[in-house]
Amino acid sequence: MAVCARLCGVGQSRRCRRRPRQNQQERGSDSDIDEEEEERIVGQRRGDATGPSSGPGSRVASAGPSCVTLYGSGLVSGGGGSFTDPPGAGPPHPQLLSDLPPELLVEIFSLLPGTALPSVALVCKKFRQILSTETIWRRRCAAEFGMSKDLRKMEVEGVSSQDLYVKLLHPYRHILGLWQPDIGPYGGLLNVVVDGLFIIGWMYLPPHDPRVEDPMRRRPLFRIHMWESKKATVECMYGHKGPHKGDIQAVKKDEFSTKCNQTDYHRMPGGRQEEFRTWLEEEWGRTLEEIFHEHMQELILMKFIYTSQYDNCLTYRRIYLPPAKPSDLMQPGLFKGTYGTHGLEIVMLSFHRTSARATKLTGDPNVPAGQLTLDVDLSRPVVLPDLECQCNIEELSRLVQGVHEEVQREAREQAKDTPATVRGPTEGACGGASAAVGVEENHGACSDSCQPGPNSSTTSPPEAQPFILPLGVMARNEVYPRTCRKCFYGTGLIAGHGFTSPKRTPGLFVLFDEDRFGFIWLELKSFSLYSRLTDRLAHAHAPNMERFEAMLRNMQSWTS
């Protein structure tokens, strides 16, 4: 039995080819006995093969002692004889991809991107038939678009996973992700996602002013589905009469537009007054009578008149989430913040070497969407004085103003030393906040009672510092964090109505925790609190930092 196992290349023989030979000395102890027994058995088989009872059907390969190891390795050759595969050796190994069994090809094709499968179907008839297997397309829908449920339910209703991928998901894959609608200075945030068996464009709206900690609100603008026919159907969701016929067109790369073909669905029986009251309740969560600030009433009415012009056709431009780096002060991303009588607006916080920048995604008539609302110099930390001095706006202003004057002085000196043709186009554009790198100065602008001390600028501030807003600073949120981690000098963008006379004014950036930060606008005596947008946003991350910075430059050019 042991010799037979050796001849076959399988079994539990001590000298089996497929069993690791761990003890080389044990092999030589009885090798002579095994070889003699092996020669006897092989000689007996030779006699049986040449005897009268042998025939074509009983032809057996003959082998000498030197051929035993070759037999176990699958090589059928020897000296002086003709060899064939032993009975029951199994089918030969496949030489071509098409020789593989169908179930293995299904597994292989399921790992390929969906864009490559049409080319695979052109190879041969077998591949084309295998690619009609629903398992392949079901897995591609789940892997590329996150559709892990409702697929089988859809197949029962007559829509196959292949049709869903080929006619819906793949043709409209270019509109998935984050977009900014072109609504003049107001902007917006659109997130196009695969939601169940639909592709839905959700317009993200900030919480009602001033509840900055509340979650974002969503409103569907359009949807694409395949329920009623075997082709994709686009429906407009704007208005109060349900979905109706719409259209989507790709304008160019990273830009598309939507059009409503039945704008009468947007109108209400009560006319514009009823539409305004409904819009006001959705947008602000209150009625016009509850808004006592006259200037705020004018801003709200102006926004309604302006945005209602875009209810039938809108153009969207792609935006990306900022890439994160280990050296970032906090996780970059989207935040909602308070902007006085303009209400809550959405900003994008990103980090660029020694600066942190907040870009508006939604704007107002003063500072429109796409503009750089905050520019923070992370190389210039500010150590806050004690709580008694923090309550005094004059003391805090002198502290920050001293840093601001120093930054401007360094920017002027650098401008003298550097030719205009060598300087970058954006150097010093934000009040020189990004001109100095790695500089921490002793800001001695505070009074003697609030002096941080001679070495306070070179020592890192404590992990948690007491914080309180100075008296006279207006805040939309009476409840704000009373401790902060760090503070930095920065500038904020302010302008007149219609983005006239824009300028950057100094202020204090306050980092509260990983999800909240604030900014004190010293000239306006106003405080803005920002809270992180925690919604999961798929297909939104920038491929690299270069693409993200190019997007920021384009955003500013749209509204500048």
N, C-alpha and C positions, 0 to 999 in steps of 0.2 A: 504493500500500500504506500509505503514511504517513497519507493522508487517511482511508482506511477504518479505520485504527486509531483515529483521532481520533473518527470517527463512532460507533464501537462502545464507546468508553470504555476500551479495553484496548490492549495492544501496546507497542511501544517507540518510538512517535512522540515527537518532540521536544516536542510540545505536548499530550501525553496527560494526561487529567484525573487519572489515578491515579499519575502520576509527579511527584515534587516539582519545582517550578519554581525552580531555584537561580539561574539567570542571566536576569534580566529583560531586559537589553539585547539578548541574543541572539534573543529572541522577535521584536523589531521589525525585524530585518534583512531577513527574507524574508516578512513577513506579507502583503504585497500579492500575491506570487506564489501563496501558498497559498490566499488567499481567492478569486482568480480561478479557480484549478484546482478549488476546492471548489464554486463556483457552477456551473461547467461540469458537474461530475459529478452534482450535485443536479438540475440541469436535465435531464440525460440520464435520470435515474431517474424524473423526473416524466413524461417522454415515454413511457418504457416502461410506467409504471403506467396511463397513459390510452390506450395503444394497444389495438388489437383483440385482441392476445394476452393481455391482462390479464383476470383473472377473480377470483371470490371467494377462491380459494385462493392467489392471488398478490398479494394486497393488501399494499402496502408503505407504511409511514409516510413522508410527505413532510415535509421540513423545510428551512427557510431557514438562512442562516448564523447567525442569532441563536438557533437551536434546537440547535446542536451541543453546546454545553456542558450544556444541560439533559438531553440524551439520555444523556450519560455519568453523570449523577447519578441516573438512574432516574426522572426526571420526564417523563412522556409528555404534552406539551401544546404547543400552538403557535398561531400566529395563522392563522385561516381554514381549518384542516384538521382532520381526525379522525385520531388517532394510535392505534396499537396496539403491543404489545410485539413486538420483532423476533423472527424465528424463532430457536429455541434459547436464549431468554433465561432458562429455568429456572423452577422453581415459585415462587410468590409467598412472601414472608416470612410465617412463622406469626404470627397475631395472638393466639392463645390458648396456654396451657401444654399443653393436650391436643393441639394440632397438632404438637408436637415429635415426632420419631421415638422409638420405644420405647427404643433403646439410649441416647439422651440422657436420657430420663426415668429410666432405671435409675441413671445417674450422679448425677442430682439427688437422687433419693430415698435413695441410699446415704449422702448427707451429712446427712440429717435425723436427729434423735434418734429412737430406737425408739418412744418414747412418743407421737410425733406421727404415726407411720405408720397406726395405725387410723383416725384422722380423715381422712387422705389417701385411704384406701380407700373412704370414704363419698362421695367427690366424684362418681365416675362408674365405669362398668363397666370402662373401659380402665385406669384407675388401679388398680382392684382386681385385674385380671389381671396387670398389671406387678408389683404388690407380692408376687405369688407367686414371683417370681424369687429363687432361692437366693443369687445374688450380693449382693443388697441385705442380706439378713439375715446372711450370712456376714461382710460388712464391719461391720455393727453389732455383732456379737458380738466382733469383733476390736477395734473402736474403743472400746467402752464397758466391756468386761470382759477385754480382753487375750488373747482366744482366737485365736491365730494359727496353731495347728496342731491336728491331730486332727479338724478339722471335716469334711473330705472323707471321712475314714475313717468318721466317724459317719454321714454321708449314705449311704455304701455299705451300712451296716448297717441302714438303714431309718428313721433319725431325721433329719429335715431340720433345717437351721439355723433355719428359721422356728419349728418346734416347740420347739427348744432355747431360743430367745429368749423366745417367748411363754409357754411352760409351765414353764420352769425359771429362767432368768436374771432375767427381769423380775419375776416374782412374789416371788422371794427376794432381790432386790437390796438390800432394806432391812436385811438381816442381815450384809452384807459389811462388814468392817472390824474394829476392835479392841473387845473387850468385857471387862468384869470380872465373873466369876461371883460370885454371892452365896453364899459359903461361910463365913459368920461372919467371924471375925477373920483367916482365912487368905487370903481373896481369890483372885486368880489373874489370868491373862492368856490370853484366847482370841482367836485371829485366824481369822476366817472369810474364805476366799479361794476363787476359782475355780481349781481345780487340775485341768488336763486337761478331761475331760468331767464333772467332779464339782464340787459345792460342798462343801467340807470345812471343818469346824471344828477347828482345831488348838489344843490346850492347850499353851502354852509353859511349860516347866519349867526352872528354873535348873540350871547344871551341878552336879555332885556337890561338896559342900563338901570343901575350901575352894578348889577350882580355879576362881577367878573369871574367869580369862582364857579358859577353854574356851567353845566355842559353846553356845548354848541347845539344850535337848532338846525334842522335840515328840512329842505323843501325840494321835491322832485321837479326838475325842469323838462326832462324828456326820458323816454325809455324805448328800448329796441327788443323785440321778441319775435318768436316764430309760432305762436299759438294758432292763429287763424289760417295760416297757409304754410306752404313749404319754403317760403322765402322770408327774409327778415323784414319786419314792419317797424317803421319809426313813428312814434306818437309823441305829441306835445302834451305836457302835463300842467302847463301854466293855466291859470284861471280857476273857476269854481264850478265848471260843468263837466268835469271828468276828462279822460284822455281823448285826444282827437288827432287828426292826421297832421304829420309834420315831416320834415326832411332834414338830412345832415349831409353837408358837403365838405370835403377836404379842400381848404384854400391853398395851403402849401405845407411844407414840413413844419411840424409843431404848431399848426394853426388849423382850426376848422370852424365852421359856422352852422348854426341851427336856424331853421325857418318854420314858422307856423303857417299852415295852409288854411286854417279856419279860425281867424282872429275873433269871430263873433262869440266863440266860446270864452273869451277873456272878459267880455262885458257882463255887467250885472244889471238886473231890472231897474234898480234905483239910480242908474246913471253914475256919473263921476263922483258924486257926493258919497254914494254908498260904497263905491270902490275905494275912495280915500279912507273912509272910516274903517273898512275891513283891512286895508293895507296898514293903517296906523296901529290897529290892535295887534296885527301879526308882527309888525316891525318893532314897535316900542312897548307893546303890552299895556297900553293905556289909551284913553280917549283924548281928544284935543282939549277938552275942558279941564282935564287933570294936569295939563302942562301949563304952568303959570308963567314960565319964562318966555317973554315975547320974542326974544332973539331965537330961542330954540324952536318956537312955533314957525318962524320964517324959514329956518333951516330944514325943518321936516317937510313943510309944504314944497319947498324948492326941490328936495330930493324926490318926492313923489312925482312931481311934474316931469322932472328930468328922466327918471328911470322908466316911467310908463311909456316913453317913446321907443323903448327897446323890447317891447313885449312880443313882437312878431319876428324879429331877426336879431341874432347876437353872434358876435365873433369871439373866439376864445384863443388864448395863447398859452402854450405849455409853460409850467413852472415846476421847479424841482425843490425837494427838501434839501437843506444844506448838509454836506458830508460832515461826519463827526470825527474828531481826532482826539487821541488820549490827552493832549495838552490843553484842550478846551476848558475854559472856566466852568462851564456847565454844559449839559446836553443841548445842542442847538435844536431849533425846530420852530413851530408856530405858537404864537401867544396871542391872547386877546387882552386889550388894554383900554383904559379909560382916557378919553380925550375931551373932557369938559362937556360943553353943550352939544358937541358932535356925537356924543354917545360912545359906545364901544366899537373899537376897530381891531382888525387882525393884522399882526406884524410877523415878519420872519426874522428870527435872530440867528446870525451866523458869525463865525469867528475867522479873522484874517490876520494871522501872525500876532501882533500885539494890539489888535483892535477888535472890538465887538460892534457889530452893526445890526440895526433893526430897520428892515425895509417894510413899507406899508403894502399890504395886499388889498386892503379896503381903505379908502380915503375920504376926503371931504373937500368942499370948495376952497378951503385955505391951503391945505397941503394934500395934493391928490395921491391916489394909489400909485405905487411904483417908486416913490421918493424915499430917500434915506432919512428916516425920522430921528434916529439916534445914532451917534458915533461915539464910542467909548474908548478911551485910551487906557488899555490895561497895564501900561508901563508906568502909570501915575496913580497909585493908590492914595486914598485919602483916609487918614485915621480920624475918626469922629471924636470930638471933645466929650466931656461928661454931659449928662442929660440936661443939666441946668443951662449949659451953653447951647445945646442943640435946640432948645426952645426959642432961642433968639435968632431970627432970620438974618439980622445984620451980621452976627458973628459967623454964621454958616456961609453967607454971601462973601464976606471978606476972605474966608478960607479958600473957597473955590475960585474966586476972582483972582486971587494971587497966583494960583496955578495957571489960570487962563492967560494972564498977562505974560507969564514966563514962557508959555507955549508959543504965543504970538511973537515974542522977542526972539526965540530960537528959530522960528520959521523965517523971520526977516533976515537974520544972520545967515541962515542956510541959503536963502534966496540970493544974497549978495555974493556968497562964495561959489555958488553953482550957476553956470550959464543957463539961460532960459531954454536953450535947445537941448540941454542934457536932462533937465528936470522932467519928471513924468507929468502927464496932463492932470492927474488928480492929486498931486502932492500938495499938501497944505490946504486942500479945498474945504476941509471941515474944520477950519480954525486952527490948523496945525496939530490936531489931536494925534495924528499918526506920524508926525515928523520925528519925534524922539522915540528911541527904542531902548528899553531897559534902563530908563532914567528915573530915579526916585529922589525927589528933592525934599528939602525941609521947608514946608510951606509955613512961613512965619507970618502970615497975614492975619492970624487970629490975635485977639487981644491977650494981654498978659495972663488974665484969669483963665483963658481957654487955650493957652499955649500947649501943644502936644508934647513939647520937650525936645531936647537937642537930638536924641537918637530915635525918636519915634518914627521917622520916615524910613529908616533903614531896617527897623525890626518889623517883622510880619505882624499884622493885626491879629487879635485873638480870634478863635474859631467862631464865637458868638459875641456880638457887641450889642449893648442896649441901643435901641433906636426909638426916636419919637419925632414926629413932624414939628417943625418950628411953628410958632403962633403966627397966624395970618396966612398960612399956606392953605389954599383950597384943595379939598380932596373929595372925589365923588364917593369914596368908600370910607366910612367912619371906622370900619373894622379893618385893620391892616396889621401885619406882623410887628411885634414890639422888639424883636431881635433881628440882627442881620449878620451875615458872614463877613462881607467885604464891601468897601465903597471905592469908587473910582471917579476920576474926573471925566466928563464927557460933554458933548454938545448936542443940542436938539434943534431941529429945523422948524422955524415959524415963518409965517407969511400972511399977507393980507388976502382979502377975498379975491378969488380968481388966480391964486398963486402969484400975487404981485409982491414985489420987494422982498423976496425970500432971503433969510439970513440965518446963521447958526448962532445960537445963544448958549452960554455955558450953563452947566447943571451938574447934578450929582447922581450917578448911577449907584443904586443900592441893590446888592444881591442878598435876598432873604433866604432862599433855599434852592433846591434843585428845580423847583417848578414855579417859582415866583421871583420877580424882581420889580424894582420901581425906579422912577426918575423924577427928580425935583427940578422943575423949570423955575430957576431963580428969578428971571426977568418977569415971568408971568405970575410968579408966586402960586404955582399950581403943582399938584402931585399926580402922577399917573402910576397906577398899579397894573401889573401884567401877570397873567396866570396862563400856564401851559395848556395848549389844546391837546387833549389826551386821546382823541379818536385815532383808530388804526387807519393809516393811509397807505394803500397798496399801490404799486407801480409808480411811486413818487420820488424815489431817491435818485439823486444826480449820479451819472456814470462816473464823474471825476470832478475835481475842484475847478478845472479849467472851464468845463461846461457850465458849472454853476455860476462862476463869476461872469461868464459871457451872458448868461440869462439875466443877472442883476443889471448889467449895463444896458441890455435891451429894455428891461422894465423901466429904467429911468428915462430912456429916450422916448418911450411911448407917451409920457405925460409931461416931459420937460418943455 
